[in-house]
Amino acid sequence: MGQGLVDFVLGAAVIVAPSHQLPVALGAGLLKAGSSVIQHRSQKRAALAISEAGKTADSKMLLEWDQLSCSLKKKDGSRKDILHGLSGAAQPGRLLALMGPSGSGKTTMLSALAGQGYVQQEDVFFSQLTVRETLSLAAELRLGASQASSQCQEVVKDILKRLGLTNSADTVVGDAKTRGLSGGEKKRLSIGCELIGSPLLLFADEPTTGLDSFQAEKVMQTLKDLASAGHTVVVSIHQPRSSIFAMFDDVLLLTEGGCVYHGPAASALEYFSHQGFECPERYNPAEFLADLISVDYAAADSEKESRKRVLKLLDAWAKSGGQHLPESSPSSSQPEEMQGSASSAITQQAPEQHCRGCGKLRQVQLLLGRSWKQILRDRYTNISRAATNVNSAAVFGAIFWQLKRSQTSIQDRMGLLQVCAINTAMSSLIKTLNVFPTERVVVERERSKRSYAVAPYFISKLIAESPIGAMFPLLFGSIVYPAAGLHQRASRFLRFMGLLTLESFVSSSLGLAVGAVAPSTEAALAMGPAVILIFVVFGGYYVNDKSVPRALQWIPRTSFIKHGFSGLCANEMRGLTFDKDPAADVNILTGQQALQRVGFGGASVGSSTKAMGRILLFNYWLTFSILRSKRPKFQPLEAP
C-alpha cells in the first residue's frame, strides 16, 4: 500500500502543572498540524495490520509527524505559539528523548503525540494495594473480556519480570503514612501499568523527576530495554546525567517551541561542532546541549546574546531540512514490517483498541474489591479517626455529664446536640477531602485509558465506604449519649444514632463534590470547611430562620447541619419536662416549648431524615456529573 495522508487526533486537552497540580486548558487554543505520512509495506489493510501488530512480538510501529504546531489563545485575543512547525519521527526499537529547557514545549509535544495518556511525572496509585494487585487489576479491567483471568496473571508475571519488580511484587505501594515502594519502583510500576495490553508505543514525561541518580538510571535502563525489545519509546527529559544520555538512541532538542536538532544522540555533538559550538572534553553532553539552547534571563545583555544564539540554531536547523532520521529507519531496513501512522499511534496502545475491557458488573466487582482493600488496610487513617471520635465523645461527655432537668439543662442539651452535629460533619468532611482529590487523579488517568466508566467506580466506592463510614459516628454516639444522660428510651437512642450516621454520609457526599471540583487536596481542604462554616452559621442555633434575609433563605434549607441539629433536638426534647426555677422570670417547662423557642416547633426526625436524604442524593448526583464531565477530551488537529 502506498503513501497516504490522514488527520490524527491531538490530546493535550488538559495538562497538569507539576508544582501546583493546576489544570492548564489548551483546548481553547488553536491546535493545528499538518498531515501525517503513513508508510505501509504490508499488503493487509491498515486496521487489520494494527490488529495483527498486537498479536506478534515482532510488530513495530513508526510514528511520524510533519509541521506539528500548537498555539494558545490568550484572554486579550492574541495567540502564543507553544509549538511551531515540528517534523520528525520516533522509530521502533529506539529510545527517543525530547530535551530542552523549561517552557520549551516538551510536555506539550509529548501530549500531542501520546494523545490518551502516558507515564506522567507524578506516580499516584492506591497506596494500600500491592504491586501485583495494582497490575492485576489493570490487566483484568483492560483485558478481562478478551483474556481469561489466568492469562491476565501471566501478563502481570511477565511485566513484573521485565521491570525488575518481582521481589517487590507483594509490597504495598505506600504513601506518606505507609512505607512502601521507593521512588524508582513506583516509576517502574507506572511504566508497568502502561505496558498492559502490549503497546507498540510508550511515552513518559520526565521519568527521572524526583529520583536520585541511581534510581533514575535504573528507570531509564528499563525504558532502554523496552526500546531494545522493539517498542517505540519517547520520553521527555530536562537535563540527564551523562550515563543516561548515553542510553538515548535519538534526541529531539526543543527551545522556544522550535527544533534545533533531531537525530541520533551520538551525532548531536558533531552537528553542533559544525555550527561552531564545541563541547569541552570530559563534559556532560546533556549539560552542554541544555546550556547551548537555553535563553539566559539573568541580565539584559546575557538574554540578548543567548537569544541570538538560539535563533541562529533554529535557523540553521530549518535550513538543513528540519529532519535527520537515523540510518536504521524502518522505512528502509524493515520493508515488511507494518509502520504505523500518527492517527493510530496517538492512542499510545494500538493493540488495546482491539482488546475489550470487562463488563460493567465485573468492573463493579473489581473496583469494589480495590476500594475495600484500600479502606481496610489503611490502619493509620482508621485508627486516627476512631481515636478522634472516642476523644471527642469523652470530652463532650465529661463537659455535659449526666444532664438534669433544670432550666439551664435546656441550653446545655441543645449545645451538646449542636456540637455533636458539627463534630460529625467536620470529621467525615475532612477525611473525604484528604483522600478523594488524590484518588480522583488515579481515576481520571485510568479513565483516559478507557479502563472503566464513572458509574461502576462511583457505585463501588459508595458501597465499600458505607460500613466504615457508619462505624465512626456510631462509635461517637454510643459514648456521648449515655455519658450525657440523654433521653433514656431505646427508640430515641436508635434515632439519635441513625441521624448522626446519615449526617456523616451527607457530609462525606459534600466532601466528594468539593473534591471533584478542587484541583488539589490543599485546595479542597480550604474550600470544604468554608462551605461547612456557612452551614453552621445557618444551622438553627445561632440564627433563627425568621431572621434570615430573604435572599439567603435558601441556605438554611440546604444546610444539612441545620436538618441534622433540628432532628436531634426533636428526638431529644419532645416528651421531656423540666423543673421550674423560682428565680427565673420565664420558665420553659416542656421540650416542645424549648423547640418552639428556637424555631424548631415543627421539626421531626422524619422531616429531617427526608431533607438530609435529598441533600445526600443531590451531592451524589453532582459528584457523578462532575466526574463524568471531567473525562479527558481529545481535540482533532486542524490543517494549518
Stockholm file with secondary structure:
# STOCKHOLM 1.0

chainA/1-640         MGQGLVDFVLGAAVIVAPSHQLPVALGAGLLKAGSSVIQHRSQKRAALAISEAGKTADSKMLLEWDQLSCSLKKKDGSRKDILHGLSGAAQPGRLLALMGPSGSGKTTMLSALAGQGYVQQEDVFFSQLTVRETLSLAAELRLGASQASSQCQEVVKDILKRLGLTNSADTVVGDAKTRGLSGGEKKRLSIGCELIGSPLLLFADEPTTGLDSFQAEKVMQTLKDLASAGHTVVVSIHQPRSSIFAMFDDVLLLTEGGCVYHGPAASALEYFSHQGFECPERYNPAEFLADLISVDYAAADSEKESRKRVLKLLDAWAKSGGQHLPESSPSSSQPEEMQGSASSAITQQAPEQHCRGCGKLRQVQLLLGRSWKQILRDRYTNISRAATNVNSAAVFGAIFWQLKRSQTSIQDRMGLLQVCAINTAMSSLIKTLNVFPTERVVVERERSKRSYAVAPYFISKLIAESPIGAMFPLLFGSIVYPAAGLHQRASRFLRFMGLLTLESFVSSSLGLAVGAVAPSTEAALAMGPAVILIFVVFGGYYVNDKSVPRALQWIPRTSFIKHGFSGLCANEMRGLTFDKDPAADVNILTGQQALQRVGFGGASVGSSTKAMGRILLFNYWLTFSILRSKRPKFQPLEAP
#=GR chainA/1-640 SS CCCEEECCEECCSEEECTTTCCEEECTTSCEEECCEEECBCSSSCHHHHHHHHTTCTTCCCCEEEEEEEEEEECTTSCEEEEEEEEEEEECTTCEEEEECSTTSSHHHHHHHHHCSCCBCSSCCCCTTSBHHHHHHHHHHHHHTTTSCHHHHHHHHHHHHHHTTCGGGTTSBCCCSSSCCCCHHHHHHHHHHHHHTTCCSEEEEESTTTTCCHHHHHHHHHHHHHHHHTTCEEEEEESSCCHHHHTTCSEEEEEETTEEEEEEEGGGHHHHHHHTTCCCCTTCCHHHHHHHHTCCCCSSHHHHHHHHHHHHHHHHHHHHTTSCCCCTTCHHHHCTTSBCCCHHHHTTSCGGGGGSCCCCHHHHHHHHHHHHHHHHHHCHHHHHHHHHHHHHHHHHHHHHTTTCCSSSHHHHHHHHHHHHHHHHHHHHHHHHHHHHHHHHHHHHHHHHHTTSCCHHHHHHHHHHHHHHHHHHHHHHHHHHHHHHHTCCCCHHHHHHHHHHHHHHHHHHHHHHHHHHHHCSSHHHHHHHHHHHHHHHHHTSSSSSCGGGSCGGGTHHHHHCHHHHHHHHHHHHHHTTCBCCCCTTCSSCCCBHHHHHHHTTCTTCCHHHHHHHHHHHHHHHHHHHHHHHHHTSCCCEECBCC
#=GC SS_cons         CCCEEECCEECCSEEECTTTCCEEECTTSCEEECCEEECBCSSSCHHHHHHHHTTCTTCCCCEEEEEEEEEEECTTSCEEEEEEEEEEEECTTCEEEEECSTTSSHHHHHHHHHCSCCBCSSCCCCTTSBHHHHHHHHHHHHHTTTSCHHHHHHHHHHHHHHTTCGGGTTSBCCCSSSCCCCHHHHHHHHHHHHHTTCCSEEEEESTTTTCCHHHHHHHHHHHHHHHHTTCEEEEEESSCCHHHHTTCSEEEEEETTEEEEEEEGGGHHHHHHHTTCCCCTTCCHHHHHHHHTCCCCSSHHHHHHHHHHHHHHHHHHHHTTSCCCCTTCHHHHCTTSBCCCHHHHTTSCGGGGGSCCCCHHHHHHHHHHHHHHHHHHCHHHHHHHHHHHHHHHHHHHHHTTTCCSSSHHHHHHHHHHHHHHHHHHHHHHHHHHHHHHHHHHHHHHHHHTTSCCHHHHHHHHHHHHHHHHHHHHHHHHHHHHHHHTCCCCHHHHHHHHHHHHHHHHHHHHHHHHHHHHCSSHHHHHHHHHHHHHHHHHTSSSSSCGGGSCGGGTHHHHHCHHHHHHHHHHHHHHTTCBCCCCTTCSSCCCBHHHHHHHTTCTTCCHHHHHHHHHHHHHHHHHHHHHHHHHTSCCCEECBCC
//
